Amino acid sequence: MASTPARAEILFTIPGNLISAEIDIFLTSGTATTATIRNSDGTFDTTVNIPANGTAIVTIPNSGRIGALGTASINGYSIDSPDPIAAYLMDANIPVASNDITNLFPDTSLGTSYLVMAATSGLVANGSQMAVVTGTDNTTVTITPSADLTTGQLAGAPFAVTLNRLEAIEFRASGSGDLTGTTITATQPVAAFGGHFCANVPDDVGACDHVIEQLPASADFGTSFVLVSTEQGGPGDVVKILARDNGTVVTFVDSVGTTVHPTLNAGQSLTLLPELVENTRVTSNHPILLGQFMIGAGLAINGDPAFALVPDQSQWLDRYIFNVPAGDYNDFLGIAIESTALGSLQLDGVAVNPADFSPVPGTTLMAGNVSTGDGSHVIEASTSFMLLGHGFNNSAGSYFGVGGSAISGGGVTPPPPPPPSGTPNAIPTLSSWALMLLAGLIGALALAGLRRRTAG
């Protein structure tokens, strides 16, 4: 699927993290351009140059987070550029004990109705979190939490807050509550985020890691997915399903056979055991949100918790640019592609080894993990395909993120080619580009002291 490039404002905010650290915003473009990041009152206002097919990094201090829970904050941010760009947020920006990354959506992909997918922990209390930021004055946001909040609001009881342009607000669940299934509605489009300020996955296994994802609007949930298990080791990845509508039936197909999971109603979720170890086809009769989690070092052979929202097949793209961070990570690309197009799949102009792929049961797709090295890369094929990126080391460091999708910024295009000789008025066709996987994704390196704190 090719996406259509469009200039758009990007809105974001920075929820709390167990670790106090700076945050990096990664900006990339197919053309040399500029971008400006500013907060509500202009106390943060920075313009940077973005090189063509490259990355610019803007660092935001720890004081630039939302701050006090349940209170409107000036620390909502906008990113503006005269050209199409892609953006990711990495928190923290150094390999400490609690990192994660999320891609950031343009305002053309924002909505007024959301269901939250978050995380929980049996070892770190008061951590399941959600946050909202708006680009419009006098936006009324109505929240119906799925769990009691630390700020006093009760589960199931709707309440409203009013935000002005670039104001943001964060809420967290009390105790071990999970904000998955919380509903958010707004009178104007907003950007919404879900996660945990230091989640344990599963929730009784150490150590913890900050997890965060920008949430798609409920209208952008999907019905057709492929799960590609990570190379982390241990018993397997954790999968979480969130239903948008009543009577949702989710079906998994793997090499063992077909599993039909219990029917879910709107806002209900199901967290599966850490057992995803092979390619799996996921379909549903109504749209769902599908989360995939790497597990804690207490169970895994390597790495620690990390979180990605798996893109629906209709949102896949045909070309991605990504940058693998330097370090001692074992880095992999999780890919699903039509079997007939596998021969066209190229990484940096070299055909990908088909031996790394195996069939996705019940489909004509092939999927697998391809090892890659540090630095910038381009991967492309003759048709759309799914791209996830993950990495881990033997010191509980890990990352997990989505390579891009049709809703998360999409086509960042290079300059058009010159008109053919002798036809000065010819209008060239722009090539299709995908949203970048800016793997400034740096996994959380669990410090021994923190591991004792979260495991206890």
N, C-alpha and C positions, 0 to 999 in steps of 0.2 A: 504494500500500500504506500503510495506516495503522498506526502503531505504538502500543503500549499503554504509557502512562506508568507508571513505577514508580520509587520511591525506591531508590537503590542507591549503594553506595560506589564511588568512582572511584580507581583506583590508577595511579600513574605514577612515572617516574624520569627523570633528565636525563643522557643520555650526553654524552661529550666533544664539543667543537666546536673547530675550529682557532682561532676567535676567543674570547678570554676576555671574557665579557659577561654581563649579567644576563638572566634568563629571565622572561617574562610568562606567567601562566596567566589565560586569559579564561574567565569564568564567566557563564552566562546562564540565564534562566528565564522561563517564561510568567507566573509569579506573583512578587510581591515576597517575597523569602525571604533566608535567610542561608546561608553556607557556611563551613566551617572546613577549612583545609589545614594538615597537620602532618606532620613526618617521624618517623622511628623513635624517636628519643630525646627528642622534644619541643623540641629546640633551635630548630626552626622551627615556629611555632604561631600562625596568623593567622586571624581570623574577619572576614568582610566582609559587607556588605549588598548584595544583588543586586536592582536595581529590576525591576519587572514589564516584560517584553519588552525588557529592557536588559542591560547588561554591567557586570560588576565585574572589575577587574584586580588580580591579586596578583603582585607582583614578588619573585622569588627571586634571591639573589645568586649570582655565579659560583661561590662556595664551596659552593653547594648541589648541585653536580653529584655524580655517583657517585664520582669521584676515581680512585684507583689501579685499574688494570685487574686483573681476575682475583681481586679481594678483595671480600668482602661489605662493603657500605657502609650507613651509617645513612640515606643520602639516597634512600630510597624514600619516597613520599608517599601520603597518603590525602586525598580530598576528601569531606566529609560534609555533607549538607544535609537538613533535614526535608522538603524538597519535591524533585520532579524537576528536575534541572539538566543543562546541557550544558557541556562543558569542552574547551578547546584549549590546547595548549602551543606557545608561540612562542619560538624560540631562534635568534638573539639577539633582544632586545626593542627594538633600535634598528637603523637602516639601516646596518649595517656590511657587511663583505665576505663574510659567511657566515651566512645565515639560513635557517630553514625552519619549518614549522608542521605539527603533527599534531593530529587530534582524539583525544580520550581516551575510552576505553570504560568503561561501568559494569561492576561485577563480575559482573553477570548475563550479560554477553557474553564473559567470560573462559573459557579452556579449559585443558586439561592436555596438549595436543599441538599443536605449531606447526611450520611450515616457515618459515624466514627468507627474506624478500626484502630484499636490501641493495643496495649499489652498489659500484663499484670506481673506480680511477683509475690511469692510467699515469704520472701526474705527481706525485701526492701519495701517498707510501708509508704503509703501516701504518694505513690509515684505514677500511676496510670494518668496520662495527661492528654488534653486537647487544647487547641488554641485557634483563634480566629483573628483575621485582619481584614479591613475593608478599604476600598479606594474611594468611597463616597461619603460625604457628610450625612449625618442623621440617619445612619443605617441601624435599624432595629433588628437585633439578632435574638431569636428565641431558641432556647436550649432545653431539651428534656433529657436529663442525665439518666444513664442506665445504672448508676451507682450513686450512693451518697457522696457529696463533695466535701472537701476539707473546709470550704468556705460556708458550709451550713445548708446548702440546698439539698433537698431529698430526692432520692431516686424516683423517677416517674412523675415528678412535679415540674411542669414547665415554668421557666422564668425568662425574663427579657432583659437585655442590656442594650444601650444605645452607644454606638461608636461613630466618631467622625473620621474623616479621611486620614489614613495611615495610623489610626489607633488600633491597638491589638489588646487581646485579653486571653488569659490562660486559666484553666481550671484543672484540678486533680481530684482523683477519687480518694476517699478515705480508706485507710487500712490497705487490704489486699484487693479492693474493688477494681473492676475492669470497666473502663469507659467505652468499650466496644458496644455498639448498638445505640449509643447516644445520638439523638437527632438534633440537627441544627437547621433552622430555617432563617432566612434573612430577607429584608425588604429590598436589598440591592445585592449584586454578586459579591461574594466574599471568598477569601482563600482560607482553607481549613487544614489543620494538621492534627495527627494523632500519633501516639507512641507511649513512651515511658521514660522517666528521667534516669532510670537504671534498672532494666528488666532482667529477670532470670528466666531462662528458657531451657527446659520446662520450669515452672515457677518455683520449684523447690530445689533447683540445682544451681550451684555457684559456677562461675562468678557472674556478676551483672554487667550489663552494657547499656548505655543510652541508645534508644531506638526512636527514630522519627521518620515519618513519611507524610508528604503532602497528599491530601485525600482528593480523589476525583469526586466530582458532583455525582449524586445518586443516578442521574440520567446517563452517566458514563460507565456504570457497572456493565459486566459482560456475562456471556453464557457459554463461552468456548475457550478453554485454556489448555496449556501444556505445562506440566511440572517436570523440571529437569533437576534431579537431586544434585546437591553440591558434592564436592570432593572432600568435604570436611572430615569424614570418617565418623565412627561411633554408630549408634543405632539408626541414625537418619535424621532428616529435617522435620521440623514441626510445620504443619499446615493449618491455617485458620480460615474458616468460611464465614462470611457475613451475608445474610439474606436481605434483599430489598423489599420483597413482596411476600404476602402470605402464601402458604402452600408451595414453598420452594423445595424442589427435590434435586439433590446433587448426586451425580453418578461419577465414580472413578473407574477407569479401565486400565489395568496394568497386566503384567505377564501372568499373574495368578488368576485373573478373571475380572468380573464386574462386581463392584460394590456400590449399592444404593444406600446413601446415608439417610438418617432420620429426617423427616420433613421439618423444615424450618419456616417460621412465620417472620413477618417483617421485623427487622432489628435483632432477630435471634442469630446467634453464632454457634459454631462448633469448632472446637480445637482438637485436632487429632494427635495421637501419640507420636513421639519422635521415631517414625518408622519409614519415612519416604526415602527409598534407596534406589529407585529406578524411574525411568520415564513413565509418566502417567497422564492419561487423557482425562480432563475434567469437563463435564458438561452439566448444565442446569436448565430446568424448564422456565425459570425466571432469572433475571440478572442478579449476579452476586459480586462481591469483592473477595478476592483470593489473596491471602497473605502467606508468605513462606519465610520461615525463620531458621537461621543457623542456631545451633544449640550451645549450651554453656560448656566450659572446659571440664566441668565435673563429669560429663558424659562423653564429650567429643575427644577424638584423638588429637585434634589440633583446633585452634581458634576459640571463639567465644560467640555469644549471641549477636546476630545481625538480622536485619528485616528488609524485605522487599515486597512490594505489591506486584503481583504477576499480571502483565498486560493481557487483555482479551485478544484473541487472534485477529479480530477486525482492526486492532490498533497497531499491528506490527508494521515495520518500515523496511525499506530495501537497502539502506546504506547508513552506516553509523561511523562516526569518528570518536575515538576514546583515547584516554591517556591513563596508563597504568602507573601507579605511584612507585617510586624507588623504594627499595627495602628488601627484607628477607622473606617476602610473602611468596607463597605458591599461588599464582594468579591463573584464573580460569574464566573462559567465556562459556556460559550456558546458552546453547543455541537450539532452536527448533525450526525446521525448514521442510518444505515439500521435497519428497525424495527425488522428483524429477529435476529439481533445481539445485540439488546438493553439489553437482559437478560445477555449477557456476559460482559457488561460494568461494570468495578469495579474501585472504587476510594479507594486507599490504601487497597486493598484486600476485600473491602466491596461492595456488589452490589449497584449500584446507583438506587435510587427510580424512577421507571418508571412513577410515577404520575407527575414528573416534566417535562414530555415530552408530546408533541402533534404532530399530523401529519404535514408534510410539504406538502401542497396541490400539487397535480399532480405528486407525487413521492411515493415510498415505504419507505421513510425516516421518522424518528422521530427527533424532535429537541426541545431544551429547555435550560434553565439556571439552573445550580446546584450550590447551595450555598456551600462555602468552607471556611475553617479557615486559620489562619496564619500558616506559616511554609512550609516544603517540603512535596510534595505529588507525587504519581504515579497514573496515570489513563491509563487503557488499555482495549482492547476488542479483540474479535476474528477476527475483520475486521477493515479496516481503517475507521476513523471518523474525523470530523472537530473539532478543539479545539481553541476557542478564550477565553481570560480572560479579565474581566473588574471589576473595583471597584470604589466606590465613597463614600463620606461622606456628612455630611450636612454643610460643610464649604468650598464648591466649590472645593474639592479635587477629582481627578479622574484619572484613567488610563485605557488603552485599548490596547491589543496586541494580536498577533497571537501565538498560542502554538507551531507552527512549521509547516514545509511543506517539500516536497521532494526537493525543490530548496534552502532551507534556512539552509543547513547544515546537516539535516537528521541524520541518524543512528549513534548515539554515543553508542558504545557497551560496555558491561561489559566484563571481562575476560572470555574466553571460559571455559566450565566445563572440569574437568580432564577426560582422556580417561577411558572408562569402564574397570573394573578390568579384567585382563587377556588379554587385547587387547592394549598393550602399543603403537602401531602404529596407533591406530584409530584417525581419524581426526574429532573433534567435530564440530557441526554446531553452528555458532554464532546466538544468538537470535537477533531479530529485535528491534532496539530502535529508538525513534524519537528525533528530535531536542527539546531542552528544551524550555519551557515557563519560562524564568527567570523573574519572576515578580518582579524584582527590579523595576518594573513599579510603580512609585509613582506619583500619579496625582498631578496636579498643585493646590496648595492652594492659592487662589486669595487673596492677601493682599488688604486691603481696599483702600490704596492709589493708587495702580495700577489699581484697578477696577474703581476708579473715572477717572483715566487717560485714560483708554481704552474705557470707556463708554461715554466719552465726545467728 
